[in-house]
Amino acid sequence: MNNIYTYYNLGTELLLQSELYRLLKNIIDTNQENHILEIGSQQGLFSCFFSDYLLNNKLSTLTCVDSFNSNNNKDNNNMKVQEIREIFLNNIYKSKNYDKCFINIMTSEEFFQKNEKMYNFIYINGNINMETEIKNILNAIIQSFKYLSREGILWINNYKYNSIMEKGINDFINEYNIECDVIHKGQQLAIRKR
C-alpha cells in the first residue's frame, strides 16, 4: 500500500481494518470489466482503493457521487465543502486508474434521477450523523438496487451504526429477499443480487 494520497496518510489504518478491504479482492475479479458506483466518496479513501485495485480491465469504470456537504459530518471535522472536494480531487487524480473515474458532485437523489447505467458493484458510504441522513442512505440503498446488475454486489458501510440504520437495512433485505443473498454481515453488510 503506498501512502501518496492525503487521505491514505490519514486513514490507511481505517482502510486496512475495514471488512471491505479484507474481503472484496476475494469476491470481485480485478481483471474483469467492473463498473463500480460509490455513493459518498468523502475524501476519497475507498475511491482510491477501488481505482487502484478494481479497475485493471481497460473497460472498467468508477462513478463517484458526493455533494461534499460537511454539515454535521464528524469524519470531516466540519471542513468547508470546497476543502473536502479539493482533498478528494487531489487524492483521486493520484490514483492508478483516475482516467476511468467519473465524478458527480451532487446528491445521490439527483444522481439517480439522471442515471441509466448498470453497475456490478455499488458501495454506499453516506453521512450517518443525523436521522434525516440515515433516511437518505436507506433511500440510496433502494435506488442503488435498481441499478445493480444480476450477480452484482451492493456493499453497505455502517450497517451496525445504530438500531435505526440496522432495522432499515434489514427491512430492505426482507422486502427484496427473493432477489438477493447476504454474502457478508458484520459492521458492514454485502448482498449479491440474484
C-alpha positions as CSV (number, residue, x, y, z in Angstrom):
1,M,0.0,0.0,0.0
2,N,1.5,3.3,-1.0
3,N,1.0,6.5,1.0
4,I,0.9,9.1,-1.7
5,Y,-2.7,10.1,-1.0
6,T,-3.6,12.8,1.5
7,Y,-6.4,10.7,3.0
8,Y,-4.4,7.5,2.8
9,N,-1.9,9.2,5.1
10,L,-4.8,10.0,7.5
11,G,-6.8,6.8,7.0
12,T,-4.6,3.9,6.0
13,E,-5.5,2.1,9.2
14,L,-9.2,2.6,8.6
15,L,-8.9,1.2,5.1
16,L,-6.7,-1.8,6.2
17,Q,-9.1,-2.7,9.1
18,S,-12.2,-2.5,7.0
19,E,-14.2,-5.6,6.1
20,L,-14.4,-4.2,2.6
21,Y,-10.6,-4.1,2.1
22,R,-10.1,-7.6,3.7
23,L,-12.9,-9.4,1.7
24,L,-13.5,-7.6,-1.6
25,K,-10.5,-8.7,-3.5
26,N,-11.6,-12.3,-2.9
27,I,-15.1,-11.6,-4.2
28,I,-14.5,-9.4,-7.3
29,D,-12.2,-10.4,-10.1
30,T,-10.0,-7.4,-10.5
31,N,-9.3,-8.2,-14.2
32,Q,-12.9,-8.5,-15.3
33,E,-14.8,-5.5,-16.6
34,N,-16.1,-3.8,-13.4
35,H,-18.5,-0.9,-13.2
36,I,-18.4,0.5,-9.7
37,L,-20.7,3.1,-8.2
38,E,-19.7,4.8,-4.9
39,I,-22.3,6.8,-3.0
40,G,-20.5,9.0,-0.5
41,S,-16.8,9.5,-1.5
42,Q,-15.8,11.9,1.2
43,Q,-12.1,12.5,0.9
44,G,-11.5,9.5,-1.4
45,L,-10.1,6.8,0.8
46,F,-12.2,3.9,-0.7
47,S,-12.4,5.7,-4.1
48,C,-8.7,5.4,-4.4
49,F,-8.7,1.8,-3.3
50,F,-11.3,1.0,-6.0
51,S,-9.3,2.9,-8.6
52,D,-6.0,1.2,-7.7
53,Y,-7.2,-2.4,-7.3
54,L,-10.5,-3.0,-9.2
55,L,-10.2,-1.1,-12.5
56,N,-7.5,-3.2,-14.1
57,N,-9.7,-4.1,-17.1
58,K,-9.4,-1.3,-19.8
59,L,-13.2,-1.0,-19.9
60,S,-13.8,-0.8,-16.1
61,T,-15.1,2.4,-14.6
62,L,-15.7,4.1,-11.2
63,T,-18.5,6.5,-10.7
64,C,-18.2,8.6,-7.5
65,V,-21.2,10.5,-6.2
66,D,-20.9,13.0,-3.4
67,S,-22.3,16.5,-2.7
68,F,-19.3,17.0,-0.3
69,N,-21.6,18.6,2.2
70,S,-19.8,18.9,5.5
71,N,-22.8,19.7,7.7
72,N,-22.7,17.6,10.8
73,N,-20.1,15.3,9.3
74,K,-17.7,14.4,12.1
75,D,-15.4,12.5,9.8
76,N,-14.5,15.7,8.0
77,N,-14.2,17.8,11.2
78,N,-16.6,20.4,9.8
79,M,-14.2,21.3,6.9
80,K,-15.7,23.5,4.2
81,V,-17.3,21.8,1.3
82,Q,-14.6,23.3,-1.0
83,E,-11.8,21.8,1.1
84,I,-13.3,18.4,1.2
85,R,-13.9,18.4,-2.6
86,E,-10.3,19.6,-3.2
87,I,-8.9,16.8,-1.0
88,F,-11.0,14.3,-2.8
89,L,-9.9,15.5,-6.3
90,N,-6.3,15.6,-5.2
91,N,-6.5,12.0,-4.0
92,I,-8.4,10.5,-6.9
93,Y,-6.2,12.2,-9.5
94,K,-3.2,10.5,-8.0
95,S,-4.8,7.0,-8.1
96,K,-3.7,4.4,-10.5
97,N,-6.8,4.5,-12.8
98,Y,-8.0,8.0,-12.3
99,D,-8.8,8.3,-16.0
100,K,-11.5,5.7,-15.6
101,C,-13.2,7.7,-12.7
102,F,-16.3,9.8,-13.3
103,I,-17.1,12.4,-10.6
104,N,-20.6,13.6,-9.9
105,I,-20.8,16.4,-7.4
106,M,-24.4,16.1,-6.4
107,T,-26.7,14.2,-4.0
108,S,-27.5,10.5,-4.7
109,E,-31.1,11.5,-5.2
110,E,-30.0,13.9,-8.0
111,F,-27.7,11.3,-9.5
112,F,-30.4,8.6,-9.7
113,Q,-32.8,10.9,-11.4
114,K,-30.4,11.0,-14.4
115,N,-28.6,7.7,-14.2
116,E,-29.2,5.0,-16.8
117,K,-26.1,2.8,-16.2
118,M,-26.0,-0.6,-14.5
119,Y,-23.2,-1.5,-12.1
120,N,-21.8,-4.8,-10.9
121,F,-20.5,-3.3,-7.6
122,I,-22.1,-0.5,-5.6
123,Y,-20.6,0.9,-2.3
124,I,-22.8,3.1,-0.1
125,N,-20.9,5.2,2.4
126,G,-23.0,8.1,3.3
127,N,-23.2,10.6,6.1
128,I,-24.9,8.9,9.1
129,N,-24.8,11.6,11.8
130,M,-28.4,12.7,11.5
131,E,-31.7,10.8,11.3
132,T,-32.5,12.6,8.0
133,E,-29.2,11.5,6.6
134,I,-30.0,7.9,7.6
135,K,-33.3,8.1,5.7
136,N,-31.3,9.4,2.7
137,I,-28.9,6.4,2.9
138,L,-31.8,4.0,3.1
139,N,-33.3,5.6,0.0
140,A,-30.0,5.4,-1.7
141,I,-29.9,1.6,-1.0
142,I,-33.3,1.1,-2.6
143,Q,-32.4,3.2,-5.6
144,S,-29.0,1.5,-6.0
145,F,-30.5,-1.9,-6.0
146,K,-32.4,-0.9,-9.2
147,Y,-29.1,-0.2,-11.0
148,L,-27.3,-3.3,-9.7
149,S,-26.7,-5.9,-12.4
150,R,-27.5,-9.6,-11.8
151,E,-24.8,-11.2,-9.6
152,G,-23.8,-7.7,-8.7
153,I,-22.8,-6.8,-5.2
154,L,-24.3,-4.0,-3.0
155,W,-21.9,-3.2,-0.1
156,I,-23.2,-1.0,2.7
157,N,-20.9,0.7,5.2
158,N,-22.1,1.4,8.8
159,Y,-24.7,-1.4,8.8
160,K,-24.4,-1.7,12.6
161,Y,-24.2,2.1,13.2
162,N,-27.4,2.2,15.2
163,S,-30.7,0.4,15.6
164,I,-32.5,2.8,13.1
165,M,-29.9,2.0,10.4
166,E,-29.8,-1.7,11.1
167,K,-33.6,-2.1,11.1
168,G,-34.0,-0.1,7.9
169,I,-31.5,-2.2,6.1
170,N,-33.0,-5.4,7.5
171,D,-36.4,-4.3,6.3
172,F,-34.9,-3.7,2.8
173,I,-33.4,-7.2,2.8
174,N,-36.6,-8.8,3.9
175,E,-38.5,-7.0,1.2
176,Y,-36.0,-8.0,-1.6
177,N,-35.2,-11.4,-0.1
178,I,-36.3,-13.2,-3.3
179,E,-33.8,-11.2,-5.4
180,C,-30.7,-11.2,-3.2
181,D,-28.4,-13.2,-0.9
182,V,-26.5,-11.9,2.1
183,I,-22.8,-12.7,1.4
184,H,-21.3,-10.8,4.3
185,K,-22.7,-9.5,7.6
186,G,-20.7,-7.6,10.2
187,Q,-20.2,-3.9,10.8
188,Q,-20.7,-3.7,7.0
189,L,-23.2,-5.6,5.0
190,A,-22.9,-7.1,1.5
191,I,-25.6,-8.6,-0.6
192,R,-25.5,-10.2,-4.1
193,K,-28.4,-9.7,-6.5
194,R,-29.8,-12.9,-7.9
